[in-house]
Amino acid sequence: MALRTRNNGSRLQNQLGLLMRTYVNARLLVLGIVLLVAVGASPAVAQLAVPRTLAELKAEVQLRADRKAYPVATLDASEVREALAQLTSLDRDEWAAVWSGIGDRHRTAAQAAEASDRTQAIEQYRAAVEYYMFARFPLENSPGKQRAYEKALAAFAAYARLPDPPIEIVRIPFEGKEIVGYLRVPKGIGPAPVLVTIGGLDGRKEDAAARNDAYLAHGVAYFAFDMPGTGQSPFRVVVPEAVREFSRILDYVATRAELDPKRVVVYGGSWGGHWSARLAYIERARLKGAVVQGGPVHEYFTPEWQRKALGTREYLFELFEARATIYGTSTLNDFLAYGPRMSMVTSGLINQPSAPMLLINGLKDTQVPADDLFLLMRSGSPKEVWFNPEGGHMGRTTEMSDQKIFETVTLPWVVRMLNAQASDSAMATMQR
């Protein structure tokens, strides 16, 4: 419900002032408060998502764990139940401590197994990473969540040494900073085609690495990175020009003898899809294709969409904070004003030729408008589309899970594009 104020509505303004002071001082996990947006002398008021109570949050997390749904698809349902039983408040640091406790147990088991059971150590380290990552979800906005993220990075580094072939932690110099990525190259393939994956708003490159292992069986290397404004990206906020981070990654791929710089596909899911789409235009000559799964393009960035989307229950919690943080903003009016600069229409890209694209999403997405997929589809070069009329964000439903979409749609398309010969790819020729 939206509230309205008049200049003489002192009682309501006092109540709103109390709400704002509560917001500033509280260290709550879930935000659902009323924010003031100053417009001249009369404050306009917007209502964010109604917060889940502790009981509601526990029920929703367990429901998603039981049906292997994002963002807890990789967690063990019984361990999720164990962690939720320990959770007594919505305090961010308590949240981080509870989930980190499960992660600590897996990390200890991994360390004990390293000397005698490599397979068990790999499984336990991977589980530790997954729990630490949920402990910091959806962003590192408290001391406890930051510690959880640091534990995730350390556990992943320990895990990365053990698989065969191992995962290389790559540090690419970039404008006085560095780009950190995870590279895994299949054995006996050289030079190997490459899938570059870009993390989303709340996902990190550590999340992507486990799923991407499936590409190795197809002779494809993968290179996983965080999107700008998140994780270890050198960009702390998103700006259109941050796409040059990924151009630098393509430069680096060309320096590695075991990688084929002429066979590169980029994948981005959710906010990461914005960057894969942008890269498909800017680096079309160096890409065999780009997967854009639920990526923001234009309407997403409008105040009209955001006022509606910030109320979605599809997102688990702290949607506004996660979205505002990557803009470097903290108030609703600043957040709404920032978004339009990221539009690919504003950037003049949308009608330009691009690398081949696979567009994926669902009609019932309440986080990123389906119209953004339609805009890409009817603009510029021809595209391929997988669209789920019953799907929510990323095209997912209870029956059509993220994993099933990956296995049946994304992976086959990526492999096909990387293995396609120039003479066999009429679509690619049309798009160039």
Secondary structure, 3 states (H helix, E strand, C coil): CCCCCCCCCHHHHHHHHHHHHHHHHCCECCCCCEEEEEECCEEEEEECCCCCCHHHHHHHHHHHHHCCCCCCCCCCHHHHHHHHHHCCCCEHHHHHHHHHHHHHHHHHHHHHHCCCCHHHHHHHHHHHHHHHHHHCCCCCCCHHHHHHHHHHHHHHHHHHCCCCCCCEEEEEEECCEEEEEEEECCCCCCCEEEEEEECCCCCCHHHHHHHHHHHHHHCCEEEEECCCCCCCCCCCCCCHHHHHHHHHHHHHHCCCCCEEEEEEEEEEECHHHHHHHHHHHHCHHHCCEEEEECCCCCHHHCHHHHHHHCCCCCCCCCHHHHHHHHHCCCCHHHHHHHHHHHCCCCCCCCCCCCCCEEEEEECCCCCCCHHHHHHHHCCCCCCEEEEECCCCHHHCCCCCCHHHHHHHHHHHHHHHHHHCCHHHCHHHHHHC
